[in-house]
């Protein structure tokens, strides 16, 4: 399939015409709404006067425009509202009346105190898709506890699974809980929009981080715990055996997996008799002897350069790849060929690199589009869209209900 890198938003995008009010912050919610913005939705990022806390995260060229913020807030417009100010509350309700979706990641008690719960907002807009994503949701003994990625990784079993090989507990270096829940939130919003189109009625969506991550983690980690009573411990059988192989000049990841893979590997390394070794009889038997088998792979690859290893394994159709550094990923020839990483000129931050959406619609991929907004950058524009006069807009800024653009 040929991928056409034309401006998807120029023809609308699959979510053209969908209006989303994004009251989320940090990573989970902004990632979800960026996915939807990349598909053409008009996403308005409603921030507090001090801005999304994530604006300060990571390296940056200017205050409030940190790298992590830039990577999960493109294709959005920003307005800064002080929701404790009556004038800001009125403005937000006018925005809700015109919106298709409102999404926040506040705890339930905080949302209710600000009048942002589903019952209150559906009085303003009965067709509203109201979405919330918090650490522990609104039910159960942990409801209303605060949470961040580390807390959820610890609670869902992922930290234990990560360190299973050496018996330790450790976090994934990636924000797995935030990003997985963000992806889940994005597809939940799409499903709710579809249901609303069928029924004509507003929808209420709740995506708790803990439940999402238990669902995510246990797909392959239930193992023997799947059965009642258990027939063995939890944990993916191969998780303690996975390894990266050293070559003479680097590292590769390789995974002979099927009968055909192993027979080809034995033949290529001058050990064809191992194909009939009882330890290689079938997948289940090989799994019990995987340390021995992977040792053979390590021994074979140690004497090759990375290029030689990839050529030899590739010729055998064994899955393999160079183990890239983070810097090398951005310049990987495949990534370059499909145009996944691009450069955009930000009006205040200069040239930045960004990873576009990986999804392709009808042969067309989403462009990087508009870079992440400065705090309150589109406040006046959004107020004009609501029908406020010039004097009303100035009063909103002067009163502190709306912060002037940074």
C-alpha positions as CSV (number, residue, x, y, z in Angstrom):
1,X,0.0,0.0,0.0
2,X,1.3,3.4,-1.0
3,X,1.2,5.9,1.8
4,X,0.3,9.4,0.6
5,X,1.6,12.2,2.8
6,X,-1.0,14.8,2.0
7,X,-2.7,17.1,4.4
8,X,-5.4,14.8,5.8
9,X,-6.9,17.8,7.7
10,X,-7.2,19.6,4.3
11,X,-10.0,17.1,3.4
12,X,-11.3,17.1,7.0
13,X,-10.0,14.0,8.5
14,X,-12.3,11.2,9.9
15,X,-13.2,13.2,12.9
16,X,-13.8,16.6,11.2
17,X,-16.6,18.5,12.8
18,X,-16.2,16.8,16.2
19,X,-15.6,19.3,19.0
20,X,-13.7,18.1,22.1
21,X,-13.2,20.1,25.3
22,X,-9.9,18.8,26.8
23,X,-9.6,19.5,30.6
24,X,-6.9,16.9,31.1
25,X,-3.3,17.4,32.1
26,X,0.0,15.5,32.4
27,X,0.2,12.6,30.0
28,X,-2.9,10.2,30.0
29,X,-5.6,12.6,28.8
30,X,-3.5,14.9,26.5
31,X,-2.2,11.8,24.6
32,X,-5.8,10.6,24.1
33,X,-7.0,13.9,22.8
34,X,-4.0,14.4,20.6
35,X,-4.8,11.1,18.9
36,X,-8.3,12.4,18.2
37,X,-6.9,15.8,17.1
38,X,-4.6,14.1,14.7
39,X,-7.7,12.5,13.2
40,X,-9.3,15.9,12.6
41,X,-11.2,16.7,15.7
42,X,-11.3,20.3,16.9
43,X,-9.7,19.9,20.4
44,X,-9.8,22.9,22.7
45,X,-7.3,22.5,25.6
46,X,-8.9,24.2,28.7
47,X,-6.1,24.9,31.1
48,X,-5.9,26.6,34.5
49,X,-4.2,30.0,34.6
50,X,-0.9,28.5,35.5
51,X,-1.2,26.0,32.6
52,X,-0.9,22.2,32.4
53,X,1.7,21.1,34.9
54,X,3.3,19.0,32.1
55,X,4.4,22.2,30.4
56,X,7.3,22.2,32.8
57,X,8.4,18.6,32.1
58,X,11.6,17.8,30.3
59,X,14.1,19.9,28.4
60,X,12.9,23.0,26.7
61,X,13.9,26.3,25.1
62,X,11.3,28.5,26.8
63,X,9.4,28.2,30.1
64,X,6.1,26.4,29.8
65,X,7.0,24.6,26.6
66,X,8.7,21.5,27.8
67,X,9.5,18.6,25.4
68,X,6.9,16.2,26.9
69,X,4.2,18.8,26.6
70,X,5.1,19.5,22.9
71,X,4.9,15.8,22.1
72,X,1.3,15.2,23.3
73,X,-0.5,18.5,22.6
74,X,-0.3,19.2,18.9
75,X,-3.3,20.1,16.8
76,X,-5.1,21.7,19.8
77,X,-6.1,25.2,20.7
78,X,-5.5,26.6,24.2
79,X,-7.6,28.7,26.4
80,X,-6.7,29.4,30.1
81,X,-9.7,29.6,32.4
82,X,-9.9,30.1,36.2
83,X,-12.7,27.7,36.9
84,X,-13.1,29.1,40.4
85,X,-14.2,32.4,38.8
86,X,-17.9,32.6,38.1
87,X,-17.2,34.3,34.8
88,X,-15.0,31.3,33.7
89,X,-17.7,28.9,34.7
90,X,-20.2,30.7,32.5
91,X,-17.8,30.6,29.6
92,X,-17.1,26.9,30.0
93,X,-20.8,26.1,30.0
94,X,-21.2,28.0,26.8
95,X,-18.4,25.9,25.4
96,X,-20.1,22.7,26.7
97,X,-23.3,23.6,24.9
98,X,-21.5,23.5,21.6
99,X,-19.2,20.5,22.3
100,X,-19.5,16.8,21.3
101,X,-17.1,15.6,24.0
102,X,-15.8,16.8,27.3
103,X,-12.9,14.8,28.8
104,X,-11.1,15.4,32.2
105,X,-8.8,13.4,34.4
106,X,-9.8,14.8,37.8
107,X,-10.9,12.7,40.7
108,X,-14.7,12.4,41.0
109,X,-14.9,14.6,44.1
110,X,-13.0,17.5,42.4
111,X,-15.0,17.2,39.2
112,X,-18.3,17.5,41.2
113,X,-17.1,20.5,43.2
114,X,-16.5,22.3,39.9
115,X,-19.8,21.2,38.4
116,X,-18.0,19.1,35.8
117,X,-19.7,15.8,36.6
118,X,-21.8,14.2,33.9
119,X,-25.2,14.9,35.5
120,X,-24.5,18.6,35.8
121,X,-23.1,19.1,32.2
122,X,-25.8,17.0,30.6
123,X,-28.3,19.6,31.7
124,X,-26.4,22.0,29.5
125,X,-26.0,19.6,26.6
126,X,-28.0,16.3,26.6
127,X,-26.0,14.9,23.7
128,X,-22.6,15.4,25.4
129,X,-20.2,12.5,25.6
130,X,-18.7,13.0,29.1
131,X,-15.5,11.1,29.7
132,X,-13.4,10.9,32.9
133,X,-10.1,9.1,33.5
134,X,-8.6,8.9,37.0
135,X,-6.4,6.6,38.9
136,X,-9.0,4.5,40.7
137,X,-12.3,5.6,39.2
138,X,-15.4,6.5,41.2
139,X,-16.2,3.1,42.8
140,X,-14.4,0.7,45.1
141,X,-12.3,1.2,48.3
142,X,-9.6,3.1,46.4
143,X,-11.9,5.6,44.8
144,X,-10.7,9.2,45.0
145,X,-7.2,8.3,45.9
146,X,-4.5,10.3,44.0
147,X,-2.4,8.4,41.5
148,X,0.3,8.8,38.9
149,X,2.0,6.3,36.6
150,X,4.3,4.9,39.2
151,X,1.5,4.2,41.6
152,X,-0.5,2.3,39.0
153,X,2.5,0.3,37.7
154,X,3.0,-0.8,41.3
155,X,-0.6,-1.7,42.0
156,X,-1.4,-3.6,38.7
157,X,1.5,-6.1,39.0
158,X,3.5,-4.6,36.2
159,X,6.4,-3.6,38.4
160,X,6.6,-7.2,39.7
161,X,6.5,-8.6,36.2
162,X,9.2,-6.2,35.0
163,X,11.7,-7.5,37.6
164,X,10.6,-11.2,37.5
165,X,13.9,-12.3,36.0
166,X,15.9,-11.3,39.1
167,X,13.2,-11.3,41.7
168,X,13.2,-7.5,42.1
169,X,10.4,-5.0,41.7
170,X,11.0,-2.1,39.2
171,X,9.1,0.3,37.1
172,X,9.1,0.3,33.3
173,X,11.2,3.3,32.1
174,X,8.3,4.3,29.9
175,X,5.1,5.8,31.3
176,X,3.2,2.6,30.4
177,X,0.2,3.2,32.7
178,X,-0.4,6.7,31.5
179,X,0.0,5.9,27.8
180,X,-1.9,2.6,27.8
181,X,-4.8,4.3,29.6
182,X,-4.6,7.2,27.1
183,X,-5.0,4.8,24.2
184,X,-7.9,3.1,26.0
185,X,-9.5,6.5,26.6
186,X,-9.2,7.4,22.9
187,X,-10.9,4.3,21.7
188,X,-13.6,4.6,24.4
189,X,-14.4,8.1,23.3
190,X,-14.7,6.9,19.7
191,X,-17.0,4.1,20.8
192,X,-19.2,6.5,22.7
193,X,-19.4,8.8,19.7
194,X,-20.6,5.9,17.6
195,X,-23.2,4.9,20.2
196,X,-24.5,8.5,20.3
197,X,-24.8,8.5,16.6
198,X,-27.0,5.4,16.8
199,X,-29.1,6.4,19.8
200,X,-29.0,10.2,19.7
201,X,-28.3,10.2,23.5
202,X,-25.3,11.5,25.4
203,X,-22.9,8.9,26.9
204,X,-20.9,8.7,30.1
205,X,-17.5,7.1,29.9
206,X,-15.2,6.2,32.8
207,X,-11.7,4.9,32.2
208,X,-9.9,4.1,35.6
209,X,-6.1,3.6,35.3
210,X,-5.9,0.7,37.7
211,X,-8.6,-1.4,36.0
212,X,-7.1,-0.5,32.6
213,X,-3.6,-1.6,33.6
214,X,-4.8,-4.8,35.3
215,X,-6.6,-5.7,32.1
216,X,-3.4,-4.8,30.1
217,X,-1.0,-6.6,32.3
218,X,-2.9,-9.8,32.9
219,X,-3.4,-10.7,29.2
220,X,-0.1,-12.6,29.2
221,X,0.7,-12.6,32.9
222,X,-2.3,-14.6,34.2
223,X,-0.6,-17.9,33.1
224,X,-1.4,-20.6,35.7
225,X,-3.6,-18.2,37.6
226,X,-6.1,-18.4,34.7
227,X,-7.4,-21.6,36.2
228,X,-9.3,-22.0,39.5
229,X,-7.6,-23.5,41.4
230,X,-4.3,-22.3,39.9
231,X,-2.3,-24.8,37.9
232,X,0.9,-22.7,38.3
233,X,2.2,-19.2,39.1
234,X,1.4,-16.0,37.2
235,X,3.9,-14.5,34.8
236,X,4.7,-15.0,31.1
237,X,6.8,-18.2,30.7
238,X,9.4,-16.5,28.5
239,X,9.6,-13.2,30.5
240,X,12.6,-14.5,32.5
241,X,14.3,-15.9,29.4
242,X,14.1,-13.0,27.0
243,X,17.5,-11.6,26.1
244,X,19.3,-9.2,23.9
245,X,22.3,-10.7,22.0
246,X,25.7,-9.1,21.8
247,X,27.5,-9.0,18.5
248,X,31.1,-8.0,17.7
249,X,30.0,-4.4,17.3
250,X,26.6,-4.0,18.9
251,X,23.4,-5.7,19.8
252,X,20.5,-7.5,18.1
253,X,17.1,-8.8,19.1
254,X,16.2,-12.1,17.5
255,X,13.5,-14.7,18.2
256,X,13.6,-18.1,16.5
257,X,10.1,-19.3,17.4
258,X,8.5,-21.9,15.1
259,X,9.7,-25.4,14.2
260,X,10.8,-24.0,10.9
261,X,12.8,-21.2,12.5
262,X,14.8,-23.6,14.7
263,X,15.4,-26.1,12.0
264,X,16.7,-23.4,9.7
265,X,18.9,-22.0,12.5
266,X,20.4,-25.4,13.3
267,X,21.1,-26.0,9.6
268,X,22.8,-22.6,9.2
269,X,25.0,-23.0,12.2
270,X,26.2,-26.5,11.2
271,X,24.1,-28.4,13.8
272,X,21.4,-30.0,11.8
273,X,21.2,-33.0,14.2
274,X,19.7,-30.7,16.9
275,X,16.5,-30.6,15.0
276,X,15.8,-34.1,16.1
277,X,17.1,-33.6,19.6
278,X,14.3,-34.6,22.1
279,X,14.6,-31.2,23.7
280,X,13.4,-29.6,20.5
281,X,10.4,-31.9,19.9
282,X,7.8,-29.2,20.0
283,X,7.1,-25.7,21.3
284,X,6.2,-26.8,24.8
285,X,9.3,-28.9,25.1
286,X,11.5,-26.2,23.7
287,X,10.1,-23.8,26.3
288,X,11.4,-26.0,29.1
289,X,14.8,-26.0,27.5
290,X,14.9,-22.4,26.3
291,X,17.9,-21.3,28.3
292,X,20.0,-23.9,26.5
293,X,18.5,-22.9,23.1
294,X,19.0,-19.2,23.6
295,X,22.6,-19.9,24.7
296,X,23.2,-21.5,21.3
297,X,21.8,-18.4,19.6
298,X,24.0,-16.1,21.8
299,X,27.1,-18.2,21.0
300,X,26.4,-18.1,17.2
301,X,25.8,-14.3,17.1
302,X,28.7,-13.3,19.3
303,X,31.2,-14.0,16.5
304,X,29.3,-11.9,13.9
305,X,29.0,-8.2,13.3
306,X,25.5,-6.8,13.7
307,X,25.2,-6.5,9.9
308,X,26.3,-10.1,9.4
309,X,23.9,-11.3,12.1
310,X,20.9,-9.5,10.6
311,X,21.8,-10.7,7.1
312,X,22.1,-14.4,8.2
313,X,19.0,-14.4,10.3
314,X,17.0,-12.4,7.7
315,X,18.0,-15.0,5.1
316,X,16.4,-17.6,7.3
317,X,13.3,-15.5,7.8
318,X,13.9,-15.4,11.6
319,X,12.5,-12.2,13.2
320,X,15.4,-10.0,14.1
321,X,16.4,-6.3,14.3
322,X,19.2,-4.1,15.4
323,X,18.7,-2.9,19.0
324,X,18.5,0.9,18.5
325,X,19.4,3.6,20.9
326,X,16.7,6.3,21.3
327,X,18.8,8.5,19.0
328,X,19.1,5.7,16.4
329,X,15.3,5.1,16.3
330,X,14.7,8.6,14.9
331,X,17.1,7.9,12.0
332,X,16.2,4.3,11.4
333,X,15.9,3.7,7.6
334,X,12.4,2.2,7.9
335,X,11.2,5.1,10.0
336,X,12.7,7.5,7.5
337,X,11.1,5.7,4.5
338,X,7.6,5.9,5.9
339,X,8.0,9.5,7.1
340,X,7.1,8.8,10.7
341,X,9.3,11.5,12.2
342,X,9.0,15.0,10.8
343,X,10.2,18.5,11.5
344,X,7.9,21.5,12.1
345,X,8.5,25.1,12.9
346,X,7.0,26.2,16.1
347,X,6.3,30.0,16.4
348,X,8.0,30.3,19.7
349,X,10.1,27.1,20.0
350,X,11.7,27.0,16.6
351,X,12.4,23.8,14.7
352,X,11.2,20.7,16.6
353,X,11.0,17.0,15.6
354,X,7.8,15.1,16.2
355,X,6.4,11.6,15.6
356,X,3.2,11.7,13.5
357,X,0.2,9.4,14.1
358,X,0.9,5.9,12.8
359,X,-2.6,5.3,11.5
360,X,-3.3,5.5,7.8
361,X,-6.7,6.2,6.4
362,X,-7.4,5.4,2.7
363,X,-3.7,5.5,2.0
364,X,-3.3,8.9,3.7
365,X,-1.5,9.4,6.9
366,X,-2.2,12.3,9.4
367,X,0.1,15.2,9.0
368,X,1.9,16.8,12.1
369,X,-0.3,19.8,11.6
370,X,-0.5,22.6,14.1
371,X,2.3,22.5,16.8
372,X,1.4,22.5,20.5
373,X,-0.1,25.8,21.6
374,X,1.3,28.4,24.0
375,X,-0.7,28.9,27.2
376,X,-4.0,30.6,26.3
377,X,-2.9,31.2,22.8
378,X,-6.3,30.9,21.3
379,X,-8.4,32.4,24.1
380,X,-9.6,35.4,22.2
381,X,-10.4,33.3,19.1
382,X,-12.4,30.8,21.1
383,X,-14.4,33.6,22.9
384,X,-15.3,35.2,19.6
385,X,-16.6,31.8,18.4
386,X,-18.9,31.8,21.5
387,X,-20.4,35.1,20.3
388,X,-18.8,37.3,22.9
389,X,-18.4,41.0,21.9
390,X,-15.1,42.8,22.0
391,X,-16.0,44.5,25.3
392,X,-17.1,41.2,26.8
393,X,-13.9,39.5,25.8
394,X,-11.8,42.4,27.3
395,X,-13.9,42.1,30.5
396,X,-13.2,38.4,30.7
397,X,-9.5,39.0,30.5
398,X,-9.5,42.0,32.9
399,X,-11.5,40.1,35.5
400,X,-9.1,37.2,35.6
401,X,-11.8,34.7,34.4
402,X,-9.6,34.1,31.3
403,X,-5.8,34.5,31.2
404,X,-4.3,36.5,28.4
405,X,-2.1,34.5,26.0
406,X,1.4,33.9,27.4
